[in-house]
């Protein structure tokens, strides 16, 4: 092996390697070196010159010995420049005391600034090339591979061939397998077409330009030019065309066997693995991520929502790489790595004996009394407002249907751990499908229609289900938008319709198959059970993963705290809880409403559902309560009599104040009004009653009182610092404003394919062996240990006097006559933010803009918080699912524009 520091930009001799020209953005010329390597395979007997970036000299200057090597391999048509932040980041991390990692980022032969040999290099040859290089470099010690695009395949080929050195694998959008019968991605198909290949990849820069255009936001022109620099002429672009030609489109391709060998080898790897993914990649999308996850189920995965193919340019990949190395590889290589930020596992034994969530249904298998009532439609398909009675399903019927669907799905090949996306509205059919999937250990994926088409698409694609079961609207969307999964229709469709939508079968046929099939063994407490998507009110909806044990713990805490029995009866207009009736062993009814739009629920519909089910408990979202109260004038004497039989009323999903609870209490005069606090990640954390809220009316505390922790649940507060960050040691000290941390047996297991989000949610949590979660909510505990919620962490207004939480002043403003709802947001520079109030009035403002002087004066007089301005809007922007969580971030940006002089339009 020889090495030289060739003059920057010196012309290549006979295609030999050279170093890049100086001045490329972000590329330190100290890292460039030329290495001469004895060839292998096709190159046997020859030597090849490589350009690579190597952080070893910089580590030598610091007097540091590497703990291991990151071997980074680019794809097509990039070069080692792709990894510049990882190379420089390794040195900066080592300089600050972190473990020193040597980074070797190669330019593959025919690519970047490495030698142009003019020889065709199929995949097997490229894997040999990389092995020859690492042997020539005499790498010893632990190696972690890092690859992107086709560099991912090559790096994984090296990983499979070097088990004695391999400490881990990391990959960005790549693929090692393509399903048989599915066309390769359109951009590659077009580029590789006969008559197009040379023109698009070699004779012109079309392929290169298209790849660089995939970055979002667009690459800085200087960075784009740096990627183009090694490929300035056609003779420098032969490797680009060669890579495209080497894509194994089917088994006849010469590289197919090598790709299959690598894929099989990867499935046998047990070393730590990291996958960082840009889901907007039109080439290596979620299909290929799902395949890799199947082969490496222990891998840590993070999907950067909104990122695409050029993910290394779009997201802080280097930060993620070194964080992961510190947590996952540190102990393996003997370094003093920081403790893992991911929560410990929650063994089933910790919560006592495990009873599956479907057990109550099975125990009532011979019961002909009513289990589920569907008020949204009747057996004849008409609405409940007609003379036709609502649809009633007995426990016997429901259990039979569940068993048949479960056995049928199993007979079709649906296995434990397979993901089943449900696009069916709440009701008996959805209940049967959910419990059938849970029974066989399939993972139910629930993302309600309230996310909208775009949000649903993100959710379904992100979860990448194996099966989709849906009604016609959901199946149509799945077909049009290309959602993955075998499609099963909830109802029987006409043959032509089913064929057009790609529907394989219907639920009736699945049940018929299951009537004569056996059930598999029941899942265990630690088996995955469900992925429930958040509302998306604070960013893209996140998939929250639950185990069977955690769902069972949720059932148990709900039953114990609220005293639910078989005779209780439950009316629920809140989608997450609409499925819990069978688990609790009590009858349940869904009132006449669009459950994806809570504001469609009326007081009369609630009364009808209570009357039909003889329910003693009603569960509604805050937005639903608003409309129930608003439509109370239509109640009949019979309606009011039915509502008077209710014992308990619950509303959650967003903080609910005393006035709203008082209003609903007037409709259910004998019910104890509760407003539990929770979130998709932990559906029940604390609870408070209207009486408790009323008693605390004169308390000095700001925010919404949500009560004390339920059962064994725990709450801690991490105090905010002067920058509005939650950096305080979690404590139970009263009166401290900070981020709310929670711990509970039914706390979610993890976020699906969001490793960095999991890591952030478990940052600096108590080290007591329990599982904790940072909620992103802010608030404080009072002297009695009760929790008061004061907003969301991103909505903290950092003023000159310190952090300001919005909910307290919002409550003060909402006491002003004519103000229906209020939001307090910040405008101006950080640490000098000014508070602005945006109000929704009664009657509604005719147009958005500055509030009239009288209202402005009243609002300012109502709050102790100085307000820079008061703005009025016809309606405050809220999330879709709850119709109640105000989008303060959006309002803040809108207020900035309005106060800067822009013409006010609806926020």
C-alpha positions in Angstrom: 0.0 0.0 0.0 1.2 3.5 -0.8 -0.3 6.9 0.2 0.3 10.4 -1.1 -0.9 13.9 -0.5 -1.3 14.8 -4.1 -1.6 18.4 -5.0 -5.2 19.6 -4.7 -6.9 19.5 -8.1 -3.9 18.0 -9.9 -5.0 16.4 -13.2 -5.5 12.6 -13.1 -2.9 10.6 -15.0 -4.4 7.7 -17.0 -7.5 7.9 -15.0 -5.6 7.5 -11.7 -7.2 8.8 -8.5 -6.7 12.4 -7.5 -7.7 14.6 -4.5 -10.7 17.0 -4.9 -10.1 20.7 -5.7 -9.9 23.0 -2.7 -12.8 25.1 -1.5 -15.6 22.5 -1.7 -18.1 23.6 1.0 -17.7 21.7 4.3 -14.9 19.5 3.1 -11.6 19.8 5.0 -8.8 19.0 2.5 -6.8 17.4 5.4 -9.0 14.4 5.2 -8.3 13.5 1.6 -5.8 10.9 0.7 -4.9 8.6 -2.2 -4.4 4.9 -1.5 -3.0 2.3 -4.0 -4.6 -1.1 -3.6 -3.7 -4.5 -5.1 -6.7 -5.6 -7.1 -8.9 -8.7 -6.8 -11.3 -10.5 -9.0 -11.3 -8.8 -12.4 -8.5 -6.6 -11.2 -6.2 -9.4 -10.1 -2.6 -8.6 -10.9 -3.3 -4.9 -11.2 -3.2 -2.1 -8.6 -6.0 0.5 -8.3 -5.8 4.0 -6.8 -8.6 5.1 -4.5 -9.5 8.5 -3.1 -10.9 8.5 0.4 -11.6 10.7 3.3 -9.8 9.6 6.5 -10.1 11.2 9.9 -7.1 9.3 11.3 -4.5 12.1 10.7 -6.7 14.5 12.6 -7.1 12.0 15.5 -3.3 11.5 15.5 -2.9 15.3 15.9 -5.1 15.1 19.0 -3.1 12.2 20.3 -6.2 9.9 20.3 -6.4 6.2 19.5 -9.7 5.3 17.7 -12.0 2.9 19.5 -13.1 1.6 16.1 -13.6 2.5 12.4 -16.7 3.7 10.5 -16.5 2.4 7.0 -18.7 4.7 4.9 -19.7 3.9 1.4 -21.6 6.2 -0.9 -24.0 5.2 -3.6 -24.8 6.4 -7.2 -24.1 9.1 -8.3 -22.6 10.6 -5.2 -19.1 10.3 -3.7 -17.4 10.5 -0.3 -18.4 14.1 -0.1 -21.8 12.7 1.1 -20.1 11.8 4.4 -18.2 15.0 5.1 -20.2 15.8 8.2 -19.6 12.3 9.6 -15.9 12.6 9.0 -15.6 16.1 10.6 -18.1 15.2 13.3 -16.0 12.3 14.4 -13.0 14.6 15.0 -15.1 17.2 16.8 -16.8 14.6 19.0 -13.4 13.2 19.9 -12.1 16.6 20.7 -14.8 17.1 23.3 -14.0 13.8 25.0 -16.4 11.4 23.2 -15.1 8.1 22.0 -12.8 8.6 19.0 -14.0 7.0 15.9 -11.9 6.8 12.8 -14.0 7.4 9.7 -13.0 6.1 6.3 -15.3 7.4 3.6 -14.4 5.9 0.2 -14.9 6.9 -3.4 -15.8 3.6 -5.1 -13.7 2.8 -8.2 -15.1 4.6 -11.3 -16.7 7.1 -9.0 -15.8 10.4 -7.3 -12.1 11.0 -7.4 -11.0 7.4 -7.5 -9.5 5.7 -10.5 -11.4 5.3 -13.7 -10.4 1.8 -14.9 -12.8 1.4 -17.8 -13.8 -2.0 -16.4 -17.4 -3.1 -15.7 -17.9 -3.7 -12.0 -20.9 -5.8 -11.1 -21.9 -6.0 -7.4 -19.7 -9.0 -6.5 -16.7 -7.2 -7.9 -17.5 -4.0 -5.9 -17.7 -6.0 -2.7 -14.3 -7.5 -3.5 -13.0 -4.1 -4.3 -14.0 -2.8 -0.8 -12.5 -5.8 0.9 -9.2 -5.3 -1.0 -9.1 -1.7 0.2 -9.7 -2.5 3.9 -7.0 -5.2 3.7 -4.6 -2.7 2.1 -5.4 -0.2 4.9 -4.6 -3.0 7.4 -7.7 -2.2 9.4 -7.8 -3.9 12.7 -10.2 -3.7 15.5 -14.0 -3.1 15.4 -15.6 -1.8 12.2 -19.1 -0.4 11.8 -20.3 0.0 8.2 -22.3 2.9 7.0 -23.9 2.9 3.5 -26.4 4.8 1.4 -28.1 3.9 -1.9 -26.1 1.1 -3.7 -23.3 1.9 -1.2 -25.6 0.3 1.4 -25.6 -3.0 -0.5 -21.8 -2.9 -1.0 -21.1 -2.0 2.6 -23.4 -4.8 3.8 -21.6 -7.2 1.4 -18.4 -6.3 3.2 -20.2 -6.7 6.6 -21.3 -10.2 5.7 -17.8 -11.2 4.6 -16.0 -9.8 7.7 -17.9 -11.1 10.7 -14.7 -11.2 12.8 -14.3 -7.4 12.5 -18.0 -6.3 12.3 -19.3 -4.4 15.4 -22.4 -2.9 13.8 -24.1 -1.8 10.6 -25.7 1.5 9.7 -27.6 2.4 6.6 -29.4 5.2 4.9 -32.0 4.6 2.2 -30.9 1.4 0.5 -32.2 -2.0 -0.6 -30.9 -5.5 -0.6 -34.0 -7.2 -2.0 -36.7 -6.5 -4.5 -40.0 -8.4 -4.4 -40.6 -10.7 -7.4 -43.1 -9.5 -9.8 -43.0 -5.8 -8.6 -41.4 -3.4 -11.1 -38.3 -1.6 -9.9 -38.8 2.1 -9.1 -39.8 4.2 -12.1 -36.8 6.6 -12.1 -34.4 3.6 -12.2 -36.5 1.8 -14.8 -36.5 4.8 -17.0 -32.8 5.5 -16.6 -31.9 1.9 -17.3 -34.1 1.5 -20.4 -32.4 0.6 -23.7 -31.5 3.7 -25.6 -31.8 5.8 -22.5 -29.2 4.5 -20.2 -26.1 6.1 -21.8 -27.9 9.3 -22.7 -29.2 9.9 -19.2 -26.3 8.7 -17.1 -23.1 9.1 -19.2 -23.5 11.4 -22.2 -25.5 13.9 -20.1 -25.8 14.8 -16.5 -29.5 14.0 -16.4 -29.3 11.2 -13.8 -26.9 13.1 -11.6 -29.1 16.3 -11.8 -32.2 14.3 -11.0 -30.7 12.7 -8.0 -29.4 16.0 -6.6 -32.8 17.6 -7.2 -34.4 15.1 -4.7 -32.9 16.9 -1.7 -35.5 18.9 0.2 -34.9 21.8 0.8 -33.0 22.3 -2.4 -29.2 21.9 -2.1 -27.1 25.1 -1.8 -25.7 25.7 -5.4 -22.2 25.4 -4.1 -22.9 22.0 -2.5 -24.7 20.9 -5.7 -21.6 21.9 -7.7 -19.4 20.0 -5.3 -21.3 16.8 -6.0 -21.0 17.4 -9.7 -17.3 18.2 -9.6 -15.9 14.7 -10.1 -18.3 14.0 -13.0 -17.6 17.0 -15.2 -17.1 15.1 -18.5 -18.7 12.0 -20.1 -15.6 9.9 -19.6 -15.8 10.6 -15.8 -19.4 9.4 -15.7 -19.1 5.9 -17.0 -19.4 4.6 -13.4 -22.8 6.2 -13.0 -24.1 4.4 -16.1 -22.4 1.2 -14.9 -24.1 1.3 -11.5 -27.6 1.8 -13.1 -26.9 -1.1 -15.6 -25.9 -3.3 -12.6 -29.4 -3.1 -11.0 -30.6 -6.7 -10.8 -34.1 -6.4 -12.2 -34.7 -10.2 -12.1 -33.0 -13.5 -11.6 -31.4 -13.5 -15.0 -29.1 -10.5 -14.1 -25.5 -11.4 -13.2 -25.7 -9.5 -9.9 -28.9 -11.1 -8.8 -27.1 -14.1 -7.1 -24.7 -11.8 -5.2 -27.6 -9.6 -4.0 -29.4 -12.7 -2.8 -26.3 -13.9 -1.0 -25.9 -10.5 0.7 -29.6 -10.4 1.7 -29.4 -13.9 3.2 -26.2 -12.9 5.1 -27.8 -9.7 6.4 -30.7 -11.7 7.9 -28.2 -13.7 9.9 -26.4 -10.7 11.4 -26.9 -10.2 15.2 -24.7 -7.1 15.6 -26.4 -3.8 16.4 -28.0 -2.1 13.4 -29.3 1.4 12.7 -31.5 2.5 9.8 -32.0 6.2 9.1 -34.6 6.7 6.4 -36.1 9.4 4.2 -39.7 8.2 3.4 -40.1 10.7 0.5 -37.5 8.8 -1.5 -39.0 7.8 -4.9 -36.4 5.1 -5.3 -35.7 3.5 -1.9 -38.9 4.0 -0.2 -40.6 2.4 2.8 -41.0 -0.9 0.9 -37.3 -1.5 1.2 -37.1 -0.3 4.8 -39.8 -2.9 5.7 -37.7 -5.6 4.1 -34.6 -4.6 6.0 -36.6 -4.5 9.3 -37.9 -8.0 8.6 -34.3 -9.2 8.2 -32.9 -7.2 11.1 -35.8 -7.0 13.6 -33.5 -5.9 16.4 -32.5 -2.7 14.4 -33.0 0.8 15.7 -35.0 2.7 13.0 -35.8 6.3 12.5 -37.9 7.7 9.7 -37.3 11.4 9.2 -40.8 12.5 8.1 -40.5 14.8 5.1 -37.0 13.7 4.2 -36.1 12.0 0.9 -33.3 10.2 -0.9 -30.6 12.7 -0.1 -31.2 12.3 3.6 -27.6 13.0 4.6 -28.1 16.5 3.2 -31.6 17.0 4.7 -31.3 15.8 8.3 -28.6 15.8 11.1 -27.4 12.3 10.2 -24.0 12.7 11.8 -25.6 13.6 15.1 -27.7 10.5 15.0 -24.8 8.3 14.0 -22.6 9.3 16.9 -25.5 9.2 19.4 -26.3 5.7 18.3 -22.6 4.6 18.4 -22.3 5.8 22.0 -25.4 4.0 23.1 -25.3 0.8 21.1 -21.7 0.0 20.4 -19.9 1.5 23.4 -20.2 -1.6 25.7 -19.4 -3.9 22.9 -16.0 -2.2 22.2 -15.3 -1.5 25.9 -15.7 2.2 26.0 -17.4 4.2 28.8 -20.5 4.9 26.8 -23.3 7.0 28.2 -26.3 5.0 29.5 -28.9 4.2 26.9 -31.6 6.9 26.8 -34.2 4.3 25.8 -36.5 3.1 28.5 -35.9 -0.4 30.1 -38.1 -3.2 29.0 -41.3 -3.7 31.0 -41.5 -7.4 31.8 -45.0 -8.8 32.1 -44.3 -10.0 35.7 -43.9 -6.4 36.8 -47.7 -5.8 36.4 -48.8 -9.1 38.0 -50.6 -12.0 36.3 -51.4 -11.3 32.6 -54.9 -11.6 31.3 -55.2 -10.9 27.6 -57.5 -8.0 26.5 -59.7 -10.4 24.6 -60.4 -12.7 27.6 -63.6 -11.0 28.8 -65.1 -11.5 25.4 -64.3 -15.2 25.5 -65.8 -15.6 29.0 -69.1 -14.4 27.7 -69.1 -16.6 24.6 -72.5 -18.1 25.5 -74.1 -14.8 26.6 -77.0 -13.7 24.3 -77.2 -10.2 25.9 -76.1 -7.1 24.0 -72.4 -6.4 23.7 -72.2 -3.7 21.1 -74.7 -1.2 19.8 -74.1 0.7 16.5 -76.1 3.9 16.5 -74.5 5.2 13.4 -76.3 2.8 11.1 -79.0 0.1 11.4 -79.1 -3.4 10.1 -80.9 -2.0 7.1 -78.2 0.5 6.5 -80.2 3.6 7.4 -79.3 6.1 10.1 -80.4 5.9 13.6 -82.7 8.9 13.1 -85.0 6.6 11.1 -87.7 4.4 12.6 -85.4 1.4 12.2 -83.8 0.1 15.4 -80.0 0.4 15.8 -77.8 -2.6 15.1 -77.3 -4.8 18.2 -74.7 -7.5 18.5 -74.7 -10.0 21.4 -71.7 -11.3 23.2 -72.2 -14.7 21.6 -72.4 -13.2 18.1 -69.4 -11.0 18.7 -67.2 -13.8 20.1 -68.2 -16.1 17.2 -67.3 -13.5 14.7 -64.0 -12.7 16.3 -63.1 -16.4 16.4 -64.0 -16.9 12.8 -62.1 -13.9 11.5 -59.1 -14.7 13.7 -59.0 -18.3 12.4 -59.6 -17.2 8.8 -56.8 -14.6 8.9 -54.5 -17.2 10.4 -55.5 -19.8 7.7 -54.7 -17.1 5.0 -51.2 -16.8 6.4 -51.5 -13.8 8.7 -49.0 -14.5 11.5 -48.0 -13.2 14.8 -46.3 -9.8 14.4 -47.9 -9.1 11.0 -49.3 -5.6 10.8 -53.0 -5.1 9.9 -54.1 -1.6 9.1 -57.8 -1.0 9.9 -59.7 1.5 7.8 -63.1 0.8 9.3 -65.2 3.2 11.4 -66.0 2.3 15.0 -68.8 -0.2 15.4 -69.3 -4.0 15.7 -67.3 -4.7 12.6 -64.2 -2.8 13.8 -64.5 -4.4 17.2 -64.6 -7.9 15.7 -61.6 -7.2 13.5 -59.6 -5.7 16.3 -60.1 -8.5 18.7 -59.6 -11.1 16.0 -56.2 -9.6 15.2 -55.2 -9.4 18.9 -56.2 -13.0 19.4 -53.8 -14.3 16.7 -51.0 -11.9 17.7 -51.3 -9.7 14.6 -50.5 -6.0 15.3 -53.5 -3.7 14.7 -52.6 -0.4 13.1 -55.2 2.3 13.9 -55.0 5.7 12.3 -58.4 7.4 12.2 -59.8 9.3 9.3 -59.4 12.6 11.3 -55.8 12.7 10.1 -57.0 13.5 6.6 -55.8 11.8 3.4 -52.3 13.2 3.6 -52.0 12.3 7.3 -53.4 8.8 6.7 -51.1 8.2 3.8 -48.1 9.1 6.0 -49.3 6.9 8.8 -50.1 3.8 6.6 -46.9 4.1 4.6 -44.9 4.6 7.8 -46.3 1.5 9.5 -46.1 -0.5 6.2 -48.8 -3.0 7.0 -49.0 -6.5 5.7 -52.8 -6.4 5.4 -55.3 -3.6 5.0 -58.9 -4.2 6.0 -61.2 -1.4 5.0 -64.6 -0.1 3.8 -64.9 1.2 0.3 -63.5 4.8 1.0 -60.4 3.4 2.7 -59.8 0.8 0.0 -60.2 3.4 -2.7 -57.6 5.6 -1.1 -55.3 2.6 -0.6 -55.5 1.9 -4.4 -55.2 5.5 -5.6 -52.4 6.4 -3.2 -50.5 3.2 -3.4 -50.8 2.1 0.2 -49.1 -1.2 0.9 -50.7 -4.4 2.1 -53.0 -7.3 1.0 -56.5 -5.7 0.8 -59.6 -7.2 2.4 -62.9 -5.5 2.1 -65.1 -5.2 5.2 -68.2 -5.7 3.1 -68.6 -7.8 0.0 -68.0 -5.7 -3.1 -69.1 -6.2 -6.7 -66.5 -8.3 -8.6 -65.4 -5.5 -10.9 -65.1 -3.1 -8.0 -63.0 -5.5 -6.0 -60.8 -6.2 -9.0 -60.3 -2.5 -9.7 -59.3 -1.8 -6.1 -57.0 -4.8 -5.9 -59.1 -6.4 -3.2 -58.2 -10.0 -2.6 -61.2 -11.1 -0.6 -63.9 -9.9 1.8 -64.4 -10.3 5.5 -67.3 -12.6 5.1 -65.1 -15.0 3.1 -62.4 -14.8 5.7 -64.9 -15.7 8.4 -66.2 -18.6 6.3 -62.7 -19.9 6.0 -62.2 -19.5 9.7 -65.3 -21.4 10.6 -63.5 -24.6 9.8 -59.9 -23.6 10.8 -58.0 -23.8 14.1 -56.7 -20.9 16.1 -53.0 -20.5 16.8 -51.5 -20.2 20.3 -52.4 -17.0 22.2 -49.9 -14.2 22.2 -47.9 -13.4 25.3 -47.8 -10.2 27.4 -44.6 -8.9 25.7 -45.8 -9.6 22.2 -46.6 -6.5 20.1 -50.3 -5.7 19.9 -51.1 -2.4 18.4 -49.8 0.8 16.8 -52.1 3.7 17.6 -51.4 7.0 15.8 -51.4 10.3 17.6 -53.6 13.1 16.4 -50.8 15.0 14.6 -51.7 18.2 16.5 -48.1 18.7 17.4 -46.4 17.6 14.2 -46.7 14.5 11.9 -48.8 11.8 13.6 -46.6 9.3 15.4 -47.2 5.6 15.6 -47.4 4.5 19.3 -46.6 0.9 19.8 -48.2 -1.2 22.6 -47.7 -4.7 23.8 -50.5 -7.0 24.9 -49.4 -6.5 28.5 -49.7 -2.7 28.2 -53.1 -2.9 26.7 -54.2 -5.2 29.4 -52.8 -2.8 32.0 -54.8 0.0 30.4 -58.0 -2.1 30.7 -57.2 -2.9 34.3 -56.5 0.7 35.5 -59.7 2.0 33.7 -61.8 -0.7 35.3 -60.4 -0.3 38.7 -60.4 3.5 38.9 -63.9 4.0 37.5 -65.5 0.8 38.9 -66.5 -0.6 35.5 -68.5 -3.8 35.8 -70.6 -6.0 33.4 -73.6 -3.9 34.2 -72.0 -0.4 33.7 -72.6 0.1 30.0 -70.5 2.6 28.1 -71.4 5.3 25.5 -68.3 6.6 23.8 -68.0 9.3 21.2 -64.2 9.3 21.5 -62.5 6.9 19.0 -59.6 5.6 21.1 -62.0 4.4 23.8 -64.7 3.1 21.4 -63.1 -0.3 21.3 -62.7 -0.9 25.1 -66.2 -2.1 25.9 -65.6 -5.8 25.0 -62.2 -5.7 26.9 -64.0 -4.4 30.0 -66.7 -6.9 29.7 -69.4 -4.3 29.5 -71.9 -3.3 26.7 -70.9 -0.3 24.6 -72.7 2.0 22.2 -71.4 4.4 19.6 -73.8 7.4 19.2 -75.0 8.7 15.9 -72.0 10.8 14.8 -69.0 10.9 12.5 -66.4 9.7 15.1 -63.6 11.3 13.0 -65.3 14.7 13.5 -66.3 15.0 17.2 -68.3 18.3 16.6 -70.9 16.2 14.8 -72.2 14.7 18.0 -75.4 16.2 19.4 -77.1 16.1 22.8 -80.0 14.1 21.3 -77.6 11.5 19.9 -76.0 11.0 23.3 -79.3 10.6 25.0 -80.4 8.1 22.4 -77.3 6.0 22.9 -77.7 6.1 26.6 -81.3 5.0 26.3 -80.5 2.2 23.9 -77.7 0.8 26.0 -78.9 1.7 29.5 -75.4 3.0 30.0 -74.1 4.5 33.3 -70.9 5.9 31.8 -70.5 8.4 29.0 -67.1 9.2 27.4 -66.8 12.2 25.0 -64.0 14.4 23.7 -63.9 18.1 24.6 -65.0 19.1 21.1 -67.9 16.7 21.2 -68.9 18.2 24.6 -69.0 21.7 23.1 -71.5 20.7 20.5 -73.5 18.5 22.9 -73.9 21.5 25.2 -74.7 23.8 22.2 -77.5 21.4 21.0 -79.0 20.7 24.4 -82.1 22.8 23.6 -83.3 20.0 21.3 -83.5 17.4 24.2 -86.9 15.9 25.0 -88.1 15.0 28.4 -87.4 11.4 27.6 -83.8 12.4 26.6 -83.3 14.2 29.9 -84.6 11.3 31.8 -82.2 9.0 30.1 -79.2 11.3 30.8 -80.2 11.6 34.4 -79.5 7.9 34.9 -75.8 8.4 34.0 -73.4 7.9 37.0 -70.1 9.0 35.4 -69.1 11.3 32.7 -65.6 11.4 31.3 -64.0 13.9 28.8 -60.3 13.8 27.8 -58.1 14.4 24.8 -57.4 18.0 25.8 -57.7 19.9 29.1 -61.3 20.6 30.0 -62.2 23.6 32.2 -64.8 23.9 34.9 -67.3 25.9 32.8 -67.5 23.2 30.2 -67.8 20.4 32.8 -70.5 22.4 34.6 -72.5 22.8 31.4 -72.4 19.1 30.6 -73.1 18.4 34.3 -76.4 20.2 34.0 -77.4 17.6 31.3 -76.3 14.7 33.5 -77.2 15.9 36.9 -76.5 12.7 38.7 -73.2 11.9 37.1 -69.8 12.6 38.6 -67.9 14.6 35.9 -64.3 13.5 35.4 -61.6 14.9 33.1 -58.8 12.4 33.0 -55.4 13.5 31.6 -53.6 11.4 29.2 -52.3 11.0 25.6 -52.0 8.3 23.0 -48.8 7.3 24.6 -50.5 6.7 28.0 -54.3 7.1 27.8 -54.9 7.5 31.5 -52.4 9.3 33.7 -54.3 11.5 36.2 -58.0 12.2 37.0 -60.0 15.0 38.5 -63.7 15.6 39.1 -65.7 18.7 38.6 -66.2 19.0 42.4 -62.4 19.0 42.8 -61.9 21.6 40.1 -64.6 23.8 41.7 -63.0 23.5 45.1 -59.7 24.7 43.6 -61.2 27.8 41.9 -59.5 30.2 44.2 -56.2 28.4 44.1 -53.2 30.5 43.1 -52.1 27.9 40.6 -52.1 28.7 36.9 -53.3 26.2 34.3 -55.9 23.5 34.1 -56.1 21.1 37.1 -56.0 17.6 35.9 -55.7 15.9 39.2 -53.6 13.3 41.0 -52.1 10.2 39.4 -54.4 7.2 39.0 -53.4 4.0 40.9 -49.7 3.3 40.7 -49.1 6.0 38.0 -46.4 8.5 38.8 -45.7 12.1 37.7 -42.5 14.2 37.8 -41.6 17.7 36.6 -38.4 18.7 34.8 -38.0 22.4 35.4 -37.6 24.9 32.5 -34.4 26.9 32.3 -34.1 30.5 31.1 -34.2 29.4 27.5 -37.4 27.5 28.0 -35.8 24.1 27.8 -36.7 21.3 30.2 -33.3 20.7 31.8 -34.2 20.3 35.5 -33.8 17.1 37.4 -37.2 15.4 37.5 -38.8 16.0 40.9 -42.1 16.2 42.8 -41.4 19.6 44.1 -44.5 21.8 44.1 -44.8 25.0 42.2 -42.1 24.2 39.6 -42.9 25.0 36.0 -41.5 22.4 33.7 -42.1 19.4 31.4 -44.4 16.7 32.6 -42.8 13.2 32.9 -45.0 10.2 33.5 -44.6 6.5 34.4 -47.3 3.8 34.3 -47.8 0.1 33.6 -49.8 1.0 30.5 -47.3 3.5 29.2 -46.5 2.8 25.5 -43.7 0.4 24.5 -42.1 2.7 22.0 -42.7 4.9 18.9 -42.8 2.9 15.7 -39.7 3.4 13.6 -38.8 6.7 15.4 -35.7 5.8 17.4 -34.6 9.4 17.9 -38.0 10.4 19.1 -38.0 7.5 21.6 -34.5 8.6 22.7 -35.7 12.2 23.3 -38.8 11.1 25.2 -36.6 9.1 27.6 -33.9 11.8 28.0 -32.8 12.4 31.6 -35.6 10.4 33.1 -35.4 9.0 36.7 -33.1 6.0 36.8 -35.3 3.9 39.1 -35.8 0.9 36.9 -39.2 2.1 35.8 -40.3 3.2 32.3 -40.7 7.0 32.0 -41.9 9.3 29.2 -41.4 13.0 28.6 -44.8 14.2 27.5 -44.0 17.5 25.9 -46.6 19.0 28.1 -45.7 21.7 30.6 -47.2 22.3 34.0 -46.6 22.0 37.7 -47.5 20.0 40.8 -49.2 21.6 43.7 -48.6 20.9 47.4 -51.2 18.1 47.3 -49.4 16.3 44.4 -52.0 17.3 41.8 -51.0 18.1 38.3 -51.8 21.5 36.6 -51.3 21.6 32.8 -50.1 24.9 31.4 -49.5 24.2 27.7 -47.0 22.5 25.4 -43.2 22.8 25.5 -43.0 24.2 22.0 -45.5 26.9 22.9 -43.5 28.3 25.8 -43.0 32.1 25.3 -39.4 33.0 26.3 -39.6 36.6 27.3 -37.1 39.0 28.8 -38.3 37.9 32.2 -38.1 34.2 31.6 -40.4 31.5 30.2 -44.2 32.1 30.1 -46.7 29.3 29.8 -49.8 30.1 27.7 -52.7 28.4 29.4 -52.9 30.5 32.6 -53.3 33.8 30.8 -55.7 32.1 28.3 -57.9 31.0 31.1 -58.0 34.6 32.4 -58.9 35.9 29.0 -61.7 33.4 28.4 -63.6 34.9 31.4 -64.2 38.0 29.3 -67.7 38.4 28.0 -67.8 37.7 24.3 -64.6 35.5 24.3 -65.4 31.9 23.4 -61.8 30.7 23.3 -58.4 32.3 23.5 -54.8 31.6 22.6 -51.7 33.4 23.9 -48.7 33.2 21.5 -45.3 34.8 21.2 -43.9 37.2 18.6 -40.5 38.7 18.3 -36.9 37.3 18.9 -36.1 34.5 21.3 -35.7 35.7 24.9 -37.4 38.9 23.9 -40.7 37.5 22.9 -43.9 39.5 23.4 -47.2 37.9 24.3 -50.1 38.3 21.9 -53.7 37.1 22.5 -55.7 35.7 19.6 -59.4 35.3 20.5 -62.4 33.5 19.0 -65.5 35.5 19.8 -69.2 35.1 20.3 -70.7 36.1 17.9 -67.8 35.2 15.6 -65.7 37.9 14.2 -66.5 38.7 10.6 -62.9 38.8 9.5 -59.5 38.2 11.1 -57.4 41.1 12.3 -57.0 43.5 15.3 -59.8 43.2 17.9 -62.0 46.2 18.4 -60.8 48.7 21.1 -63.4 47.7 23.7 -62.6 44.0 23.5 -58.9 44.7 23.5 -59.2 46.8 26.6 -61.3 44.1 28.3 -58.9 41.3 27.4 -55.8 43.3 28.6 -57.6 44.1 31.9 -58.5 40.4 32.4 -54.9 39.1 32.5 -51.8 39.9 34.5 -49.7 39.1 31.4 -48.7 42.2 29.4 -50.1 41.8 25.8 -48.5 43.4 22.8 -51.7 43.1 20.8 -55.1 41.5 20.8 -56.2 39.8 17.6 -59.6 38.3 16.8 -60.4 35.5 14.4 -63.7 33.8 13.3 -62.3 30.4 14.5 -59.0 29.3 16.1 -57.1 26.6 14.2 -57.4 23.2 15.9 -56.3 19.6 15.3 -58.7 17.5 13.3 -59.1 14.5 15.7 -60.1 16.4 18.8 -61.2 19.7 17.3 -59.9 21.3 20.5 -56.1 21.4 20.6 -55.3 24.9 19.4 -52.4 25.2 16.9 -50.4 27.9 18.8 -47.3 27.5 16.5 -49.4 28.3 13.5 -51.1 31.2 15.3 -47.7 32.6 16.4 -46.4 32.7 12.8 -49.7 34.2 11.6 -49.6 36.9 14.3 -46.0 37.8 13.3 -47.2 38.4 9.8 -50.3 40.4 10.7 -48.4 42.6 13.1 -45.7 43.1 10.5 -48.3 44.7 8.2 -49.4 41.8 6.0 -53.0 41.7 5.0 -54.8 39.5 7.6 -56.3 36.3 6.3 -57.6 33.3 8.3 -54.8 31.6 10.2 
